[in-house]
Amino acid sequence: MNEGWCWGDGVFYTKYREDTINEIRNGDLTLDHLNLDYSKMTDDELLQLYFDEDVFYYTEWNDFEDEEDFQYAEFSDGTIGENPDY
């Protein structure tokens, strides 16, 4: 997964737009206090509302890993220890 919606501070992720809309319409209670009728809102309006209310954001990330970002490293002798580049 290289892109998708990050809910909260990484509580969970949804990859596909359809799954994100489905979660909003059929499961999420985050914005219930607003007493909105989701059935009268378009999918785009729901996505915008959730974005505006900081429930989630859309992001893309790389599928490669930069070994300098790893706190631990595996050395040539097979041991694992603190990454000297971290």
PDB file of N, CA, C and O in Angstrom:
ATOM      1  N   MET A   1       0.855  -1.173   0.000  1.00  0.00           N
ATOM      2  CA  MET A   1       0.000   0.000   0.000  1.00  0.00           C
ATOM      3  C   MET A   1       0.897   1.230   0.000  1.00  0.00           C
ATOM      4  O   MET A   1       1.674   1.431   0.934  1.00  0.00           O
ATOM      5  N   ASN A   2       0.799   2.036  -1.016  1.00  0.00           N
ATOM      6  CA  ASN A   2       1.646   3.215  -1.158  1.00  0.00           C
ATOM      7  C   ASN A   2       0.885   4.520  -1.009  1.00  0.00           C
ATOM      8  O   ASN A   2       1.482   5.596  -1.033  1.00  0.00           O
ATOM      9  N   GLU A   3      -0.431   4.431  -0.855  1.00  0.00           N
ATOM     10  CA  GLU A   3      -1.228   5.635  -0.696  1.00  0.00           C
ATOM     11  C   GLU A   3      -2.559   5.261  -0.073  1.00  0.00           C
ATOM     12  O   GLU A   3      -3.001   4.115  -0.161  1.00  0.00           O
ATOM     13  N   GLY A   4      -3.191   6.235   0.554  1.00  0.00           N
ATOM     14  CA  GLY A   4      -4.488   5.979   1.161  1.00  0.00           C
ATOM     15  C   GLY A   4      -4.813   6.997   2.235  1.00  0.00           C
ATOM     16  O   GLY A   4      -4.127   8.007   2.385  1.00  0.00           O
ATOM     17  N   TRP A   5      -5.870   6.715   2.979  1.00  0.00           N
ATOM     18  CA  TRP A   5      -6.350   7.605   4.019  1.00  0.00           C
ATOM     19  C   TRP A   5      -5.822   7.126   5.368  1.00  0.00           C
ATOM     20  O   TRP A   5      -5.977   5.961   5.734  1.00  0.00           O
ATOM     21  N   CYS A   6      -5.209   8.028   6.085  1.00  0.00           N
ATOM     22  CA  CYS A   6      -4.705   7.745   7.423  1.00  0.00           C
ATOM     23  C   CYS A   6      -5.703   8.330   8.417  1.00  0.00           C
ATOM     24  O   CYS A   6      -5.915   9.542   8.457  1.00  0.00           O
ATOM     25  N   TRP A   7      -6.310   7.465   9.213  1.00  0.00           N
ATOM     26  CA  TRP A   7      -7.323   7.878  10.186  1.00  0.00           C
ATOM     27  C   TRP A   7      -6.637   8.211  11.505  1.00  0.00           C
ATOM     28  O   TRP A   7      -5.807   7.447  11.997  1.00  0.00           O
ATOM     29  N   GLY A   8      -6.997   9.368  12.073  1.00  0.00           N
ATOM     30  CA  GLY A   8      -6.378   9.779  13.330  1.00  0.00           C
ATOM     31  C   GLY A   8      -4.879   9.891  13.142  1.00  0.00           C
ATOM     32  O   GLY A   8      -4.405  10.361  12.107  1.00  0.00           O
ATOM     33  N   ASP A   9      -4.155   9.467  14.120  1.00  0.00           N
ATOM     34  CA  ASP A   9      -2.696   9.480  14.032  1.00  0.00           C
ATOM     35  C   ASP A   9      -2.178   8.102  13.659  1.00  0.00           C
ATOM     36  O   ASP A   9      -1.192   7.628  14.222  1.00  0.00           O
ATOM     37  N   GLY A  10      -2.840   7.467  12.717  1.00  0.00           N
ATOM     38  CA  GLY A  10      -2.426   6.141  12.281  1.00  0.00           C
ATOM     39  C   GLY A  10      -3.168   5.028  12.985  1.00  0.00           C
ATOM     40  O   GLY A  10      -2.669   3.907  13.088  1.00  0.00           O
ATOM     41  N   VAL A  11      -4.381   5.338  13.480  1.00  0.00           N
ATOM     42  CA  VAL A  11      -5.199   4.323  14.137  1.00  0.00           C
ATOM     43  C   VAL A  11      -5.470   3.185  13.169  1.00  0.00           C
ATOM     44  O   VAL A  11      -5.330   2.012  13.516  1.00  0.00           O
ATOM     45  N   PHE A  12      -5.859   3.542  11.951  1.00  0.00           N
ATOM     46  CA  PHE A  12      -5.974   2.570  10.871  1.00  0.00           C
ATOM     47  C   PHE A  12      -5.948   3.304   9.550  1.00  0.00           C
ATOM     48  O   PHE A  12      -5.995   4.534   9.507  1.00  0.00           O
ATOM     49  N   TYR A  13      -5.874   2.547   8.478  1.00  0.00           N
ATOM     50  CA  TYR A  13      -5.738   3.102   7.135  1.00  0.00           C
ATOM     51  C   TYR A  13      -6.768   2.465   6.213  1.00  0.00           C
ATOM     52  O   TYR A  13      -7.139   1.304   6.382  1.00  0.00           O
ATOM     53  N   THR A  14      -7.220   3.239   5.242  1.00  0.00           N
ATOM     54  CA  THR A  14      -8.030   2.682   4.170  1.00  0.00           C
ATOM     55  C   THR A  14      -7.324   3.020   2.861  1.00  0.00           C
ATOM     56  O   THR A  14      -6.880   4.148   2.647  1.00  0.00           O
ATOM     57  N   LYS A  15      -7.235   2.038   2.013  1.00  0.00           N
ATOM     58  CA  LYS A  15      -6.508   2.210   0.757  1.00  0.00           C
ATOM     59  C   LYS A  15      -7.403   2.756  -0.344  1.00  0.00           C
ATOM     60  O   LYS A  15      -7.012   3.659  -1.084  1.00  0.00           O
ATOM     61  N   TYR A  16      -8.600   2.206  -0.445  1.00  0.00           N
ATOM     62  CA  TYR A  16      -9.476   2.553  -1.564  1.00  0.00           C
ATOM     63  C   TYR A  16     -10.543   3.556  -1.152  1.00  0.00           C
ATOM     64  O   TYR A  16     -11.037   3.537  -0.024  1.00  0.00           O
ATOM     65  N   ARG A  17     -10.884   4.426  -2.083  1.00  0.00           N
ATOM     66  CA  ARG A  17     -11.922   5.438  -1.844  1.00  0.00           C
ATOM     67  C   ARG A  17     -13.228   4.771  -1.421  1.00  0.00           C
ATOM     68  O   ARG A  17     -13.890   5.214  -0.482  1.00  0.00           O
ATOM     69  N   GLU A  18     -13.588   3.705  -2.125  1.00  0.00           N
ATOM     70  CA  GLU A  18     -14.834   2.988  -1.834  1.00  0.00           C
ATOM     71  C   GLU A  18     -14.860   2.479  -0.390  1.00  0.00           C
ATOM     72  O   GLU A  18     -15.883   2.588   0.287  1.00  0.00           O
ATOM     73  N   ASP A  19     -13.753   1.929   0.076  1.00  0.00           N
ATOM     74  CA  ASP A  19     -13.675   1.440   1.452  1.00  0.00           C
ATOM     75  C   ASP A  19     -13.758   2.585   2.460  1.00  0.00           C
ATOM     76  O   ASP A  19     -14.344   2.435   3.532  1.00  0.00           O
ATOM     77  N   THR A  20     -13.177   3.708   2.116  1.00  0.00           N
ATOM     78  CA  THR A  20     -13.214   4.871   2.997  1.00  0.00           C
ATOM     79  C   THR A  20     -14.639   5.392   3.137  1.00  0.00           C
ATOM     80  O   THR A  20     -15.094   5.667   4.247  1.00  0.00           O
ATOM     81  N   ILE A  21     -15.334   5.526   2.035  1.00  0.00           N
ATOM     82  CA  ILE A  21     -16.732   5.970   2.049  1.00  0.00           C
ATOM     83  C   ILE A  21     -17.596   4.968   2.814  1.00  0.00           C
ATOM     84  O   ILE A  21     -18.450   5.361   3.609  1.00  0.00           O
ATOM     85  N   ASN A  22     -17.379   3.700   2.579  1.00  0.00           N
ATOM     86  CA  ASN A  22     -18.141   2.659   3.266  1.00  0.00           C
ATOM     87  C   ASN A  22     -17.936   2.738   4.784  1.00  0.00           C
ATOM     88  O   ASN A  22     -18.889   2.591   5.550  1.00  0.00           O
ATOM     89  N   GLU A  23     -16.708   2.968   5.208  1.00  0.00           N
ATOM     90  CA  GLU A  23     -16.416   3.094   6.637  1.00  0.00           C
ATOM     91  C   GLU A  23     -17.159   4.294   7.240  1.00  0.00           C
ATOM     92  O   GLU A  23     -17.699   4.203   8.343  1.00  0.00           O
ATOM     93  N   ILE A  24     -17.183   5.399   6.524  1.00  0.00           N
ATOM     94  CA  ILE A  24     -17.884   6.593   7.009  1.00  0.00           C
ATOM     95  C   ILE A  24     -19.381   6.324   7.118  1.00  0.00           C
ATOM     96  O   ILE A  24     -19.994   6.592   8.151  1.00  0.00           O
ATOM     97  N   ARG A  25     -19.958   5.796   6.055  1.00  0.00           N
ATOM     98  CA  ARG A  25     -21.415   5.612   6.011  1.00  0.00           C
ATOM     99  C   ARG A  25     -21.909   4.476   6.906  1.00  0.00           C
ATOM    100  O   ARG A  25     -23.047   4.521   7.375  1.00  0.00           O
ATOM    101  N   ASN A  26     -21.087   3.466   7.151  1.00  0.00           N
ATOM    102  CA  ASN A  26     -21.590   2.268   7.818  1.00  0.00           C
ATOM    103  C   ASN A  26     -20.896   1.875   9.112  1.00  0.00           C
ATOM    104  O   ASN A  26     -21.181   0.808   9.656  1.00  0.00           O
ATOM    105  N   GLY A  27     -20.015   2.686   9.607  1.00  0.00           N
ATOM    106  CA  GLY A  27     -19.329   2.223  10.799  1.00  0.00           C
ATOM    107  C   GLY A  27     -18.776   3.310  11.692  1.00  0.00           C
ATOM    108  O   GLY A  27     -18.805   3.178  12.916  1.00  0.00           O
ATOM    109  N   ASP A  28     -18.278   4.368  11.114  1.00  0.00           N
ATOM    110  CA  ASP A  28     -17.596   5.372  11.919  1.00  0.00           C
ATOM    111  C   ASP A  28     -18.581   6.252  12.673  1.00  0.00           C
ATOM    112  O   ASP A  28     -19.588   6.695  12.121  1.00  0.00           O
ATOM    113  N   LEU A  29     -18.277   6.498  13.936  1.00  0.00           N
ATOM    114  CA  LEU A  29     -19.139   7.321  14.786  1.00  0.00           C
ATOM    115  C   LEU A  29     -18.466   8.636  15.188  1.00  0.00           C
ATOM    116  O   LEU A  29     -18.999   9.375  16.017  1.00  0.00           O
ATOM    117  N   THR A  30     -17.327   8.925  14.622  1.00  0.00           N
ATOM    118  CA  THR A  30     -16.518  10.070  15.032  1.00  0.00           C
ATOM    119  C   THR A  30     -17.290  11.384  15.021  1.00  0.00           C
ATOM    120  O   THR A  30     -17.163  12.181  15.950  1.00  0.00           O
ATOM    121  N   LEU A  31     -18.078  11.616  13.994  1.00  0.00           N
ATOM    122  CA  LEU A  31     -18.763  12.907  13.851  1.00  0.00           C
ATOM    123  C   LEU A  31     -20.256  12.823  14.161  1.00  0.00           C
ATOM    124  O   LEU A  31     -21.019  13.687  13.730  1.00  0.00           O
ATOM    125  N   ASP A  32     -20.680  11.816  14.888  1.00  0.00           N
ATOM    126  CA  ASP A  32     -22.097  11.682  15.244  1.00  0.00           C
ATOM    127  C   ASP A  32     -22.619  12.898  16.000  1.00  0.00           C
ATOM    128  O   ASP A  32     -23.799  13.233  15.902  1.00  0.00           O
ATOM    129  N   HIS A  33     -21.757  13.548  16.742  1.00  0.00           N
ATOM    130  CA  HIS A  33     -22.180  14.722  17.519  1.00  0.00           C
ATOM    131  C   HIS A  33     -22.656  15.882  16.631  1.00  0.00           C
ATOM    132  O   HIS A  33     -23.295  16.813  17.121  1.00  0.00           O
ATOM    133  N   LEU A  34     -22.348  15.829  15.336  1.00  0.00           N
ATOM    134  CA  LEU A  34     -22.796  16.872  14.407  1.00  0.00           C
ATOM    135  C   LEU A  34     -24.223  16.639  13.922  1.00  0.00           C
ATOM    136  O   LEU A  34     -24.826  17.524  13.314  1.00  0.00           O
ATOM    137  N   ASN A  35     -24.764  15.449  14.190  1.00  0.00           N
ATOM    138  CA  ASN A  35     -26.135  15.092  13.804  1.00  0.00           C
ATOM    139  C   ASN A  35     -26.419  15.339  12.322  1.00  0.00           C
ATOM    140  O   ASN A  35     -27.444  15.920  11.966  1.00  0.00           O
ATOM    141  N   LEU A  36     -25.508  14.895  11.475  1.00  0.00           N
ATOM    142  CA  LEU A  36     -25.671  15.049  10.031  1.00  0.00           C
ATOM    143  C   LEU A  36     -26.345  13.829   9.440  1.00  0.00           C
ATOM    144  O   LEU A  36     -26.182  12.710   9.928  1.00  0.00           O
ATOM    145  N   ASP A  37     -27.096  14.060   8.393  1.00  0.00           N
ATOM    146  CA  ASP A  37     -27.724  12.959   7.667  1.00  0.00           C
ATOM    147  C   ASP A  37     -26.821  12.603   6.491  1.00  0.00           C
ATOM    148  O   ASP A  37     -26.893  13.236   5.437  1.00  0.00           O
ATOM    149  N   TYR A  38     -25.977  11.601   6.667  1.00  0.00           N
ATOM    150  CA  TYR A  38     -25.018  11.218   5.636  1.00  0.00           C
ATOM    151  C   TYR A  38     -25.700  10.784   4.347  1.00  0.00           C
ATOM    152  O   TYR A  38     -25.109  10.883   3.272  1.00  0.00           O
ATOM    153  N   SER A  39     -26.923  10.308   4.440  1.00  0.00           N
ATOM    154  CA  SER A  39     -27.623   9.863   3.232  1.00  0.00           C
ATOM    155  C   SER A  39     -27.914  11.023   2.280  1.00  0.00           C
ATOM    156  O   SER A  39     -28.172  10.803   1.097  1.00  0.00           O
ATOM    157  N   LYS A  40     -27.875  12.249   2.786  1.00  0.00           N
ATOM    158  CA  LYS A  40     -28.132  13.423   1.949  1.00  0.00           C
ATOM    159  C   LYS A  40     -26.835  14.058   1.443  1.00  0.00           C
ATOM    160  O   LYS A  40     -26.866  15.078   0.755  1.00  0.00           O
ATOM    161  N   MET A  41     -25.705  13.456   1.784  1.00  0.00           N
ATOM    162  CA  MET A  41     -24.414  14.004   1.386  1.00  0.00           C
ATOM    163  C   MET A  41     -23.791  13.134   0.294  1.00  0.00           C
ATOM    164  O   MET A  41     -23.944  11.912   0.293  1.00  0.00           O
ATOM    165  N   THR A  42     -23.095  13.777  -0.622  1.00  0.00           N
ATOM    166  CA  THR A  42     -22.372  13.039  -1.650  1.00  0.00           C
ATOM    167  C   THR A  42     -21.106  12.442  -1.041  1.00  0.00           C
ATOM    168  O   THR A  42     -20.679  12.831   0.046  1.00  0.00           O
ATOM    169  N   ASP A  43     -20.525  11.503  -1.753  1.00  0.00           N
ATOM    170  CA  ASP A  43     -19.264  10.920  -1.293  1.00  0.00           C
ATOM    171  C   ASP A  43     -18.183  11.986  -1.157  1.00  0.00           C
ATOM    172  O   ASP A  43     -17.421  11.987  -0.190  1.00  0.00           O
ATOM    173  N   ASP A  44     -18.120  12.887  -2.122  1.00  0.00           N
ATOM    174  CA  ASP A  44     -17.119  13.955  -2.075  1.00  0.00           C
ATOM    175  C   ASP A  44     -17.336  14.871  -0.871  1.00  0.00           C
ATOM    176  O   ASP A  44     -16.376  15.300  -0.232  1.00  0.00           O
ATOM    177  N   GLU A  45     -18.593  15.169  -0.566  1.00  0.00           N
ATOM    178  CA  GLU A  45     -18.891  15.993   0.609  1.00  0.00           C
ATOM    179  C   GLU A  45     -18.468  15.297   1.905  1.00  0.00           C
ATOM    180  O   GLU A  45     -17.952  15.940   2.820  1.00  0.00           O
ATOM    181  N   LEU A  46     -18.685  13.995   1.979  1.00  0.00           N
ATOM    182  CA  LEU A  46     -18.280  13.245   3.168  1.00  0.00           C
ATOM    183  C   LEU A  46     -16.766  13.237   3.323  1.00  0.00           C
ATOM    184  O   LEU A  46     -16.254  13.462   4.420  1.00  0.00           O
ATOM    185  N   LEU A  47     -16.052  12.984   2.247  1.00  0.00           N
ATOM    186  CA  LEU A  47     -14.595  12.996   2.311  1.00  0.00           C
ATOM    187  C   LEU A  47     -14.080  14.364   2.744  1.00  0.00           C
ATOM    188  O   LEU A  47     -13.171  14.456   3.570  1.00  0.00           O
ATOM    189  N   GLN A  48     -14.653  15.414   2.193  1.00  0.00           N
ATOM    190  CA  GLN A  48     -14.225  16.765   2.541  1.00  0.00           C
ATOM    191  C   GLN A  48     -14.531  17.076   4.002  1.00  0.00           C
ATOM    192  O   GLN A  48     -13.707  17.671   4.696  1.00  0.00           O
ATOM    193  N   LEU A  49     -15.709  16.677   4.471  1.00  0.00           N
ATOM    194  CA  LEU A  49     -16.084  16.891   5.867  1.00  0.00           C
ATOM    195  C   LEU A  49     -15.094  16.211   6.807  1.00  0.00           C
ATOM    196  O   LEU A  49     -14.615  16.825   7.761  1.00  0.00           O
ATOM    197  N   TYR A  50     -14.791  14.957   6.538  1.00  0.00           N
ATOM    198  CA  TYR A  50     -13.869  14.207   7.396  1.00  0.00           C
ATOM    199  C   TYR A  50     -12.463  14.790   7.350  1.00  0.00           C
ATOM    200  O   TYR A  50     -11.754  14.785   8.357  1.00  0.00           O
ATOM    201  N   PHE A  51     -12.060  15.288   6.195  1.00  0.00           N
ATOM    202  CA  PHE A  51     -10.775  15.959   6.083  1.00  0.00           C
ATOM    203  C   PHE A  51     -10.790  17.267   6.879  1.00  0.00           C
ATOM    204  O   PHE A  51      -9.872  17.539   7.653  1.00  0.00           O
ATOM    205  N   ASP A  52     -11.837  18.073   6.684  1.00  0.00           N
ATOM    206  CA  ASP A  52     -11.941  19.358   7.378  1.00  0.00           C
ATOM    207  C   ASP A  52     -11.997  19.205   8.894  1.00  0.00           C
ATOM    208  O   ASP A  52     -11.507  20.062   9.630  1.00  0.00           O
ATOM    209  N   GLU A  53     -12.593  18.115   9.353  1.00  0.00           N
ATOM    210  CA  GLU A  53     -12.722  17.859  10.790  1.00  0.00           C
ATOM    211  C   GLU A  53     -11.517  17.106  11.359  1.00  0.00           C
ATOM    212  O   GLU A  53     -11.532  16.684  12.515  1.00  0.00           O
ATOM    213  N   ASP A  54     -10.487  16.943  10.548  1.00  0.00           N
ATOM    214  CA  ASP A  54      -9.242  16.272  10.963  1.00  0.00           C
ATOM    215  C   ASP A  54      -9.447  14.838  11.433  1.00  0.00           C
ATOM    216  O   ASP A  54      -8.728  14.360  12.311  1.00  0.00           O
ATOM    217  N   VAL A  55     -10.424  14.154  10.852  1.00  0.00           N
ATOM    218  CA  VAL A  55     -10.633  12.746  11.175  1.00  0.00           C
ATOM    219  C   VAL A  55      -9.590  11.909  10.445  1.00  0.00           C
ATOM    220  O   VAL A  55      -9.069  10.940  10.998  1.00  0.00           O
ATOM    221  N   PHE A  56      -9.287  12.281   9.208  1.00  0.00           N
ATOM    222  CA  PHE A  56      -8.263  11.593   8.430  1.00  0.00           C
ATOM    223  C   PHE A  56      -7.651  12.537   7.431  1.00  0.00           C
ATOM    224  O   PHE A  56      -8.114  13.660   7.236  1.00  0.00           O
ATOM    225  N   TYR A  57      -6.598  12.057   6.802  1.00  0.00           N
ATOM    226  CA  TYR A  57      -5.981  12.768   5.691  1.00  0.00           C
ATOM    227  C   TYR A  57      -5.525  11.746   4.663  1.00  0.00           C
ATOM    228  O   TYR A  57      -5.302  10.575   4.974  1.00  0.00           O
ATOM    229  N   TYR A  58      -5.394  12.216   3.442  1.00  0.00           N
ATOM    230  CA  TYR A  58      -4.923  11.352   2.362  1.00  0.00           C
ATOM    231  C   TYR A  58      -3.420  11.548   2.216  1.00  0.00           C
ATOM    232  O   TYR A  58      -2.927  12.674   2.271  1.00  0.00           O
ATOM    233  N   THR A  59      -2.705  10.465   2.033  1.00  0.00           N
ATOM    234  CA  THR A  59      -1.255  10.573   1.919  1.00  0.00           C
ATOM    235  C   THR A  59      -0.700   9.537   0.958  1.00  0.00           C
ATOM    236  O   THR A  59      -1.355   8.544   0.641  1.00  0.00           O
ATOM    237  N   GLU A  60       0.481   9.780   0.514  1.00  0.00           N
ATOM    238  CA  GLU A  60       1.229   8.831  -0.302  1.00  0.00           C
ATOM    239  C   GLU A  60       2.575   8.632   0.369  1.00  0.00           C
ATOM    240  O   GLU A  60       3.148   9.575   0.915  1.00  0.00           O
ATOM    241  N   TRP A  61       3.074   7.424   0.330  1.00  0.00           N
ATOM    242  CA  TRP A  61       4.396   7.166   0.874  1.00  0.00           C
ATOM    243  C   TRP A  61       5.135   6.235  -0.069  1.00  0.00           C
ATOM    244  O   TRP A  61       4.530   5.525  -0.872  1.00  0.00           O
ATOM    245  N   ASN A  62       6.424   6.252   0.041  1.00  0.00           N
ATOM    246  CA  ASN A  62       7.266   5.441  -0.835  1.00  0.00           C
ATOM    247  C   ASN A  62       7.276   4.001  -0.367  1.00  0.00           C
ATOM    248  O   ASN A  62       7.164   3.724   0.827  1.00  0.00           O
ATOM    249  N   ASP A  63       7.408   3.098  -1.299  1.00  0.00           N
ATOM    250  CA  ASP A  63       7.483   1.691  -0.937  1.00  0.00           C
ATOM    251  C   ASP A  63       8.921   1.226  -0.723  1.00  0.00           C
ATOM    252  O   ASP A  63       9.157   0.049  -0.448  1.00  0.00           O
ATOM    253  N   PHE A  64       9.879   2.138  -0.847  1.00  0.00           N
ATOM    254  CA  PHE A  64      11.254   1.764  -0.559  1.00  0.00           C
ATOM    255  C   PHE A  64      11.591   2.205   0.863  1.00  0.00           C
ATOM    256  O   PHE A  64      10.967   3.113   1.412  1.00  0.00           O
ATOM    257  N   GLU A  65      12.553   1.570   1.424  1.00  0.00           N
ATOM    258  CA  GLU A  65      12.944   1.883   2.785  1.00  0.00           C
ATOM    259  C   GLU A  65      14.361   2.430   2.780  1.00  0.00           C
ATOM    260  O   GLU A  65      15.255   1.854   2.160  1.00  0.00           O
ATOM    261  N   ASP A  66      14.562   3.530   3.465  1.00  0.00           N
ATOM    262  CA  ASP A  66      15.878   4.128   3.599  1.00  0.00           C
ATOM    263  C   ASP A  66      16.509   3.582   4.874  1.00  0.00           C
ATOM    264  O   ASP A  66      16.061   3.893   5.977  1.00  0.00           O
ATOM    265  N   GLU A  67      17.532   2.782   4.721  1.00  0.00           N
ATOM    266  CA  GLU A  67      18.130   2.112   5.866  1.00  0.00           C
ATOM    267  C   GLU A  67      18.678   3.096   6.894  1.00  0.00           C
ATOM    268  O   GLU A  67      18.836   2.733   8.059  1.00  0.00           O
ATOM    269  N   GLU A  68      18.972   4.326   6.494  1.00  0.00           N
ATOM    270  CA  GLU A  68      19.445   5.320   7.454  1.00  0.00           C
ATOM    271  C   GLU A  68      18.350   5.705   8.443  1.00  0.00           C
ATOM    272  O   GLU A  68      18.644   6.236   9.514  1.00  0.00           O
ATOM    273  N   ASP A  69      17.087   5.442   8.096  1.00  0.00           N
ATOM    274  CA  ASP A  69      15.974   5.763   8.979  1.00  0.00           C
ATOM    275  C   ASP A  69      15.689   4.660   9.987  1.00  0.00           C
ATOM    276  O   ASP A  69      14.822   4.825  10.845  1.00  0.00           O
ATOM    277  N   PHE A  70      16.392   3.547   9.905  1.00  0.00           N
ATOM    278  CA  PHE A  70      16.165   2.422  10.814  1.00  0.00           C
ATOM    279  C   PHE A  70      16.980   2.622  12.087  1.00  0.00           C
ATOM    280  O   PHE A  70      18.171   2.929  12.031  1.00  0.00           O
ATOM    281  N   GLN A  71      16.335   2.448  13.222  1.00  0.00           N
ATOM    282  CA  GLN A  71      17.033   2.596  14.496  1.00  0.00           C
ATOM    283  C   GLN A  71      17.981   1.425  14.737  1.00  0.00           C
ATOM    284  O   GLN A  71      19.026   1.584  15.369  1.00  0.00           O
ATOM    285  N   TYR A  72      17.615   0.257  14.233  1.00  0.00           N
ATOM    286  CA  TYR A  72      18.449  -0.935  14.393  1.00  0.00           C
ATOM    287  C   TYR A  72      18.870  -1.448  13.025  1.00  0.00           C
ATOM    288  O   TYR A  72      18.172  -1.251  12.030  1.00  0.00           O
ATOM    289  N   ALA A  73      20.003  -2.098  12.989  1.00  0.00           N
ATOM    290  CA  ALA A  73      20.536  -2.623  11.737  1.00  0.00           C
ATOM    291  C   ALA A  73      20.991  -4.059  11.946  1.00  0.00           C
ATOM    292  O   ALA A  73      21.362  -4.457  13.051  1.00  0.00           O
ATOM    293  N   GLU A  74      20.955  -4.831  10.860  1.00  0.00           N
ATOM    294  CA  GLU A  74      21.528  -6.174  10.892  1.00  0.00           C
ATOM    295  C   GLU A  74      22.899  -6.098  10.244  1.00  0.00           C
ATOM    296  O   GLU A  74      23.043  -5.628   9.115  1.00  0.00           O
ATOM    297  N   PHE A  75      23.895  -6.562  10.966  1.00  0.00           N
ATOM    298  CA  PHE A  75      25.269  -6.477  10.490  1.00  0.00           C
ATOM    299  C   PHE A  75      25.654  -7.733   9.719  1.00  0.00           C
ATOM    300  O   PHE A  75      24.937  -8.733   9.748  1.00  0.00           O
ATOM    301  N   SER A  76      26.783  -7.675   9.033  1.00  0.00           N
ATOM    302  CA  SER A  76      27.209  -8.774   8.168  1.00  0.00           C
ATOM    303  C   SER A  76      27.404 -10.084   8.928  1.00  0.00           C
ATOM    304  O   SER A  76      27.316 -11.158   8.332  1.00  0.00           O
ATOM    305  N   ASP A  77      27.668 -10.014  10.235  1.00  0.00           N
ATOM    306  CA  ASP A  77      27.838 -11.248  11.008  1.00  0.00           C
ATOM    307  C   ASP A  77      26.509 -11.806  11.523  1.00  0.00           C
ATOM    308  O   ASP A  77      26.482 -12.798  12.251  1.00  0.00           O
ATOM    309  N   GLY A  78      25.400 -11.150  11.132  1.00  0.00           N
ATOM    310  CA  GLY A  78      24.074 -11.631  11.524  1.00  0.00           C
ATOM    311  C   GLY A  78      23.548 -11.052  12.817  1.00  0.00           C
ATOM    312  O   GLY A  78      22.405 -11.322  13.186  1.00  0.00           O
ATOM    313  N   THR A  79      24.345 -10.264  13.515  1.00  0.00           N
ATOM    314  CA  THR A  79      23.873  -9.650  14.756  1.00  0.00           C
ATOM    315  C   THR A  79      23.053  -8.411  14.451  1.00  0.00           C
ATOM    316  O   THR A  79      23.165  -7.822  13.376  1.00  0.00           O
ATOM    317  N   ILE A  80      22.234  -8.027  15.408  1.00  0.00           N
ATOM    318  CA  ILE A  80      21.410  -6.825  15.271  1.00  0.00           C
ATOM    319  C   ILE A  80      21.790  -5.872  16.390  1.00  0.00           C
ATOM    320  O   ILE A  80      21.950  -6.274  17.542  1.00  0.00           O
ATOM    321  N   GLY A  81      21.930  -4.607  16.033  1.00  0.00           N
ATOM    322  CA  GLY A  81      22.295  -3.596  17.030  1.00  0.00           C
ATOM    323  C   GLY A  81      21.910  -2.219  16.555  1.00  0.00           C
ATOM    324  O   GLY A  81      21.312  -2.061  15.490  1.00  0.00           O
ATOM    325  N   GLU A  82      22.253  -1.221  17.346  1.00  0.00           N
ATOM    326  CA  GLU A  82      21.956   0.169  16.998  1.00  0.00           C
ATOM    327  C   GLU A  82      22.562   0.510  15.639  1.00  0.00           C
ATOM    328  O   GLU A  82      23.725   0.209  15.372  1.00  0.00           O
ATOM    329  N   ASN A  83      21.772   1.128  14.803  1.00  0.00           N
ATOM    330  CA  ASN A  83      22.232   1.547  13.473  1.00  0.00           C
ATOM    331  C   ASN A  83      23.158   2.744  13.648  1.00  0.00           C
ATOM    332  O   ASN A  83      22.731   3.768  14.183  1.00  0.00           O
ATOM    333  N   PRO A  84      24.400   2.647  13.219  1.00  0.00           N
ATOM    334  CA  PRO A  84      25.319   3.774  13.387  1.00  0.00           C
ATOM    335  C   PRO A  84      24.925   4.992  12.538  1.00  0.00           C
ATOM    336  O   PRO A  84      25.392   6.101  12.799  1.00  0.00           O
ATOM    337  N   ASP A  85      24.079   4.798  11.535  1.00  0.00           N
ATOM    338  CA  ASP A  85      23.639   5.914  10.680  1.00  0.00           C
ATOM    339  C   ASP A  85      22.380   6.592  11.190  1.00  0.00           C
ATOM    340  O   ASP A  85      21.948   7.599  10.630  1.00  0.00           O
ATOM    341  N   TYR A  86      21.784   6.046  12.256  1.00  0.00           N
ATOM    342  CA  TYR A  86      20.494   6.556  12.747  1.00  0.00           C
ATOM    343  C   TYR A  86      20.667   7.832  13.505  1.00  0.00           C
ATOM    344  O   TYR A  86      19.689   8.401  13.988  1.00  0.00           O
TER     345      TYR A  86
END
